[in-house]
Structure formats: structure tokens, C-alpha cells
């Protein structure tokens, strides 16, 4: 089949700006969709690109929660007169099939960063009266939707009289932003203090390139938000967590109006709530520092949010070691106390968490499989492009690094690694370009709360 490359306007939601392109590129890679940038990534809420078919655009939109809509772009100009001149010059053979008598239509007007009246919208629509449209108007369910978008910049307190840019074309499809509402934590049966926001969970699943039939693990599973998102895309999901009470739904409820946990609150109940129980394998109480898996385990994706020691403790099984004392493996020598034994725990340093996570991913991901996880950052200590300071492994390649700003002084970055080589021996080890403070729990907590107090004063 010959590809019919067309020009498309991809319009994004104006939130999580830093995640748009990594999500877009992940989906393109997932479905092997080629794309030619005409106006590529920038701070603007849109990009213009050529894609080989309308089916590829719809496939892209079927997964993206950053994308608001896709429009086949027929005309684009800086002025209203220029837009109409370009539209009049657009090849009629490209539009005639949409203007036939058997096709109903609707024209929609959208203004970015400016509100206009319905009367003004009608006036703008009437300016396109030269189009040879023969079909009837249908405002509720038309066969063809023509879309006019006027862009007035990004400053709501400094709106220009005339738009900076105008776009006109045929609406192709919307993105999958309805999935954000569907998986909203407000409606979720089982949540906790650190349950991941639904939109970010979906973004992480897309970054992990989760496809139907994939095996996906969350080693810090908590209440299972990331499993829910992966399960929505057809992945078979499983998780581990050291918190016995959390996995058994026995922790204190995080909702203010809820005094105690309801019967049946669990990760499994969440999966059942969203009709993906058939994708749920299980969750296991286990220490991420002591992997319980066979060496033959092969995963398609590892998607997780490790604890930072702020809202949830970062702990592993172990015993406190006095200065000069040797750190020996934690063992229970007497079998009769095993049944009721609660293992002691020690601080699981951020640096060690990331080291263990990357090493585990290198051992158990398939080639091309992805590891997606968050790291906390004190913004004054991190400079864009300083990827040498991030955790790394010789078998894993960093393919995306997106920031979510949490406050004036702190943020977290979503890192996506792809496995590009098999582990060949002891030389394939984890490395960290950071020594000391940045990935040290106590240093991070101290800096976080110190700057929080300074901002309050």
C-alpha cells in the first residue's frame, strides 16, 4: 500500500508539558509509526507533522493522554486574510469527498488563551462560506467536522487583539483523555497517601510501551495505581511491596471522610473495578533489595515509583550495624519462630534503591524492554542536560527524562531506560555519577524540609 503522507496539527492539553514528546515518541516507537516533523517540539501547545495515513494518527491518539485532538491541516497563516487565501488555494481534490451532498458537517471554532462569544464564533464560521459544501449541517453527530483554531499565545494576562497563529482543517480524532477521568483516584476503591495520579500512571504505562500480553512488574506496588494503568492497555501485571499492612488493606485510610478500611479494599479490587481482573497475576509481600525471582524471569516492562522517605519510609529488611561491626546477611536460625516473626527493617538508601533497580532491570528485562521510574530532585542541585549525574547501567540506555515540578525548590523526574544489551558478566555493573547528597535519604529529607520552611517564611 502506498503511503499518503498528509500534514497534521497535533494539539496538546496544556499540562504536564515536559511529558508530551516522550509519550508521543514512545507510542510512535511502540506501533512503528514513521513521522516527519514540520514544526517540532517546543513550548507551544502544538506540533505540526506529516504522517503516512489517517489510521496511524488514530492509532497514536488511541494511546495518548497528552493529545487533545489531531486535525488534518489544510491551511495555516498568521492573519485571517492569509488563512482564507491559503484555504482557497488548497487542492480541491483533497477536500471534495468531504463536501459531497451525502456528508453532513459541522464547523467548530476554538480559541486558545482567549474567550469569545457565540456571535463572534458564528461570524468566523460564515467567513468560510466560499467552501463548496453541499451536505446538511449536523451539530450533534456530523460526518465531517471542520476545525478552526486561533492561537493567542501563552499569557492570559497579556492577550493580543489578534491571534498569533490560525489553523484550519478537518478534525480527525481526539486523544484518549477520557481515560484520565475513568481511572481517577476520586473514584478508586483502594488508594493510599502515595497513590499515583491517573494521568501520570497512564503516561508511565505509555513510556513503558505496555502492549496486550506484556508482563509488567511494579516492585514498589503500594496500592497498585501503576498496575491499573498497565492493565488497561492489556498488560499482565504483578507487584511486590515490603509493606504487609498496605497490601492487605489494613493501613489507615487516606480519605478524610473514611474512618476505617472497607472490607475487600485491595489492589485486586481495583483491578476488578476497572474490568481488568483477568490481567492481574498477584501482589507479593517482598523486599525489593532481596529479589525472590528465578533468574529465568523475563519482563517486558518495569514501571514503579520508589519511596523517597518523605511521605513513605524507604526501608529494607536488615539490622542496624554499629560502627566497625560487619554487616552480615539477615537470617532466622530457629525455624519455630518463623511463623510469627516480623523482620526488622533499616533505611533503604535512595542510591541503593536505584542501584538495585537498574541491576534487576538489566537482569530481567527483555531486549527492548523498558524501566520507568521516578527520582526526587532538589532543583538547585540539578541542571538540565546533566544526565551524567543520573543512575546508569551499561546494558540500559536512558531514552526519556521528564520533570514534574513539585515546588519552587523540589521536583521529581521520570526516567525511562531501554534495555539495549544483555548482561555479559560482572563488568556490566550499575554506576552512579552522584556521590553523597543528592541520592542520600537523610540529605534529601533535610534539604527538602529546610527549603520548605524557608519558602513558608
N, C-alpha and C positions, 0 to 999 in steps of 0.2 A: 504493500500500500504506500503510495506517495504521500509524504508529509506535506500538509498545507499549513506552513508557518503563518501565524497571524500575530498581530500586535495586541497585547492585553495590558490593561491597567489593573494592578493588584492593590486594593485599598485595604489598609490595616486598621485595626482598632487602636486607639491612641492610649495604650497601656502596655506595660512590660516591653518597652521599645527595644531593649537590648536583646530580647529573645526572638524577635521576628525572623531575622535572617537565618540564625542557626536552626530554627524549627523548619523554615522553608527549605533550606538546603538538605536537612535530614529527610524530609518527605520526598524531595526530588531524588535523592540517593536511594531511598527505600524502594521506589517504584521505577527507578532507572529512567526518569523523565529528563530529556535534554531541555535546556533553557538558554536563551541568548539575552543578556542584559542590554537594554536600550538606555534606560536610566536606572542605575543600580542602587544598592543600599546607601541610605543617607538618613539624616534626622527627619526627613519628610515622612508623612504618613502613607506613602505610596511608593511603588516602584513600577516601571514600565518594562515589559519584557516580551520577547517572542517565544511562543510555544508551538509545538508541531501539530496540535489538534485540540479541539474543544474537550474531548474526552480526557486528555491529560490535565487540563485546567480543572475539570470537575473532580478528578482523582486527587489532585493536590488539595482542593478545597474540602474534600470529604474528610481530611485528617486535621486540617489546620484550625486552631482556635485563635490564632493571631489575625487571620484574614477575615475581614468583614465581607468583602464581595470581590468578584472578578468581573471585569467589563471588557468586551471586545472593543478596542479603542478605534473609533472611526475618525475622530477629529480632536485636535488639541491645539490651543492657542493661548496667548497672553491677554487677548482682548475679545470682546463679544463679536465684533465685526470679523475679526480674524478667524474665530471659530466657525462662523457661518460660511465664510469663504472656503475654508478647508473642507467643510462638510459638503458644500455644493460641488467641490472638485473630486470628492471621493468616488471611486468607480461604482457605477450603478449596478453592475453585475454582482457586486458584493452585497448589495442591500435588497435587490428586487424580490428575492424569495421571502423576505421578512415583511414586505409591504403589499403582498397579494391580498385579494379580496377575502380569502378564506382564513386569514390570520388576524385575530383580534390583537389590540395593542394598548399599552399604557405608557405615558411619559412621566418619569419621576424626576424631581429636582431636589438636589441635596447641596447644602452649603456648609462648608467646613469652617468652624470658628465664627460663624455669623448666623443669626436667626432672621428669617424674612417672613413676611405674611403670605397667606394663601393667595391673595390677589397678585402679589409680585411673582409667585411661582407660576400662576396661570399666564401672566404676561410673558414670562420667559418661554413657556411652552408654546405659546402662539407664534413666537418668532420662528419656529420650525415649520410653519405652515407650507413652506415650499416643498417639503418632503412628499413624494408621490405615494402616500399611504392610502390604500383603498379599503382596508379592513375596518371593522367596527371598534369603537372604544370599549374596553372591558377593564374596569378599575379593580375588580376583585381577583380574577384569575385569567389574565391575558395570555395569549400565546407568545407574544413578544413584549419585552419591557425595554424601552429606550431610556437611557440614564444620562442626565446632565449633572455634573458635579462642578461646583465653583469652590476654589481653594483660596481662603482669605488669610493664610498664614497661621502662625502658632501662638500669637499673642492676643488673648481675649480682651486685654485692656488697651490694645492699640490696633483696632480693626480698621483696615483701609476702606475707603469708599467703594473702590472697585476691586474685584478679585485679582490675585496674582497669577492665577492659572485657571483655565477652563478645560473640561474634558466632556466629550460626548461619545456615546456608543451604545452597544447592545449589552444589557445585563446578561451574564452567563449563569452565575450561581453565587450563592452566599457561602461563607466559610461555615465551620461546624461549631459556632459559638453557643448554640443551644445546648451542647454537651456540658458547658460550664454550669449552667443552671440545673441540668439534670443531676449532676454529681455534687451539687452544692452541699457544703458541710451543714448548712442550716436544716437540711432535710435528712442528713445522715443518721442512721440509727446509733452507731457506736463511734464516738470521737473522744479525743483527749486534748491535753494542753498543746501538744505539738503536731496535731493532725495537719497534713499538708493541704493548703488551699486547692480547690478542684482545678482551677486553671493551670496552676503550676504543676500539679500532678500530671495533667494531660500533656503539658509541654515536655515534661521529663519522659513520659512514655514515647512521645514522638522523637525526642532526642535519642532515645534508646532504640528507635526503629523497630518497635514491637509490632509483629505481624501475627496473623492467625497461626496457631500451632507452636509459637515460640515458647521456650521455657525461660521464665523470668524469676529472679530471686531478689528479695529485699532483705539484707542481713540485719537491718535495724528497723524492723517492720512496724513497731508501735501499734497503731490502730488500723493499719493496712490501707491508708489512702492511696499509696502508690500501686498496691495490688489491684485496687478497684479500677484505676485508670488503665493499667496494663490489661486487665481482664476485659475491659470494654472493647479493646482492639483485638481480642481473640487470643491473648497470651495465656498460657497455663502458668499459674503463679504460686509461689511458695515463699515463706519468710521465716526468719528467726529473730528472737529478741531475748535479752537476758532478764527482762522484767516479767517474772512469773505472774504477778498480780495484773499487769496490763493485759497480757494475752488471755487471761481467764476472766477479764471484765470485772475485776474486783477493786480497781482503783477508785479514788474519789471522782465523781462526775465533774466535767469541766463546765457544763451548762449551769448558769446561776440559778435557774428555776428548778433544777433537778437535785434532789437531796441524796438519792442513792441510785446505784445502777439498777436498771430494769433486768428482769430475768431474760437471759438469752442474748444480752449485748456481747458481741464478739466480732472478730474480723470475718468469720464465716457468715454471720448475719448480714454484714454489709454487702458481701458478695451476692448473697441471696436477694437482698433488697434491689440490686441492680440487674437481676436476672442473668448473672454470670457465675452461678454456683458450680456449673459444670467445668469452669476454668480454674476452680480453687483446688489446689492439691493439699495444702495444710500449712500451719504455722507451728514452729517448734521452739520451746524454751531452750536457748543455747547461747553460748558466749562466742561472739564473733572472733575473739582472739584465739579461740580453740576450735577451729573448724571440725565439724563432725562428718564431713562428706568424704565419700570414696574418691580416689584420685581419678576415676573414670568419669566422674560427673562432668557433663558439658552443658554450659548455659548459653542461651542466645543473648541475654542481657542481664546486667546487674544494675538496679535502679534503687537508690537509697538516700536517706537524709541522716547522716551520723549525728549523734548528740554532741553539742558544743560545751556542755557544762553550764549553760545559762538557765534554761527552763527545765532541762532534764539532765540528770547526772550522767557523766561519761564514765562507765565502770566496766571492769572485767573481773573475772574470778582470780583471786590471788590472796596473798597475805602481806601485811606490812613488813618491810625489811629494814632493820636497823642499820645505821652507818657501819660499814665494814663487814656486815653479815652477807653471806652468799644467798642469792635469790634462787631457790630450788623450786622444782615443779610442784604444783599443788596436788597433793594426793590424800585420799582417805584410806588408811591402812586397815581399819577394823570394819568388816563388812556389816556387822549387826547395827551400826549407826547410820548406814547409808540412807535408809528409807526416810527418816525424818530430818536428815541433815540439810541445813541451809548454808551453802558455801559463803565464805567471807569474800568481800569484794574490795578492790583497790581502784584508784584512779586510772582510767584508761586514757593515756595522753593523746591529744589530737594528732601529734606527729606519728605515734604508733598506730593509731586508727587508720590513717591514710596509708601508711606503710603496709599494714596487713591487708587493707582493702585492695590496693593495687597488686600486691603479690597474689592474692586469691584470684583476682580477675585474670591475671596473666596465666595462672594455672588452669582455670576452669572455663573461661570464655572460648567460644569457637572463634576461628579466624574471621575477622569482620564483625564479631560481636562487640557490644558497647557497654562501657561502665559509665554511669551517670550519677553524680553525687554533688552535694553542696559543701563548700568550705566557708568558715566565717573569716571576715577580713576587717581589720581596723584600717579605714580608708587612707589615713595619713601615712600608713606604712606600705601601701601598695600603689604602684604606678602601672597604668595600662601598658601592656606590652612586656611586663616583667615576668614572662612565663617561665623563665629560668628559676624563679623562686617558688614555683608550684611543685607539688609531688609529681614524680615521674618514674617510669619503668621502661626498660629497653624494649619490651615487647608491646608497649601501648603508646599510641600517638594521640596527643591532645588535638581534638578537631573542633571544639567549641568552648568558649569561655565567656559567660554572660553574667552581668551584675544585677542584683536586686538590692537597691538602696534601702536600708532599714532606718537609718537616722543620719544626722549630719556627720557622725563620726564612724559609723559602722555599716557594713553591708555583708551580703553573702554572695558567693559566686558559684554558678552552676557549671561544673566542669564535665565535659564529655570526652571520654577516651575511646579509641577504637583499637582492638587487638590487631596488630599488623604483622606479628611474628610469633612463632611457637617458642615456648621456653626451651632453651637448649642446654641448660646446665646451671651450675652455681653462679656463672658470670652474669646471667640475666637477673639482676637484682634490682630492688627498688632504690631510688635515690631521692634526696630532697635537697633543693638548693637553699633551704632555710634552716638555719641553726638558731636555737634559742627561742626568743619571744613569740614569734608570730603563731606557731603551731604548738605552743605550750599552754595547757589549760589555765594554770594559775595566772600566767602573764596576760593571757587574753581576757580572763574574767576581770582582773584588776584594771586593765586598760579600759575595758568596756564600761564598767561601773564608775570608774573615775571620770571618764569623759561624759558619761550620762549625768553625773552630779554637777559637773561644770556647766553643761548645757542648761540644767534646771536653774542654776544660779545666774 
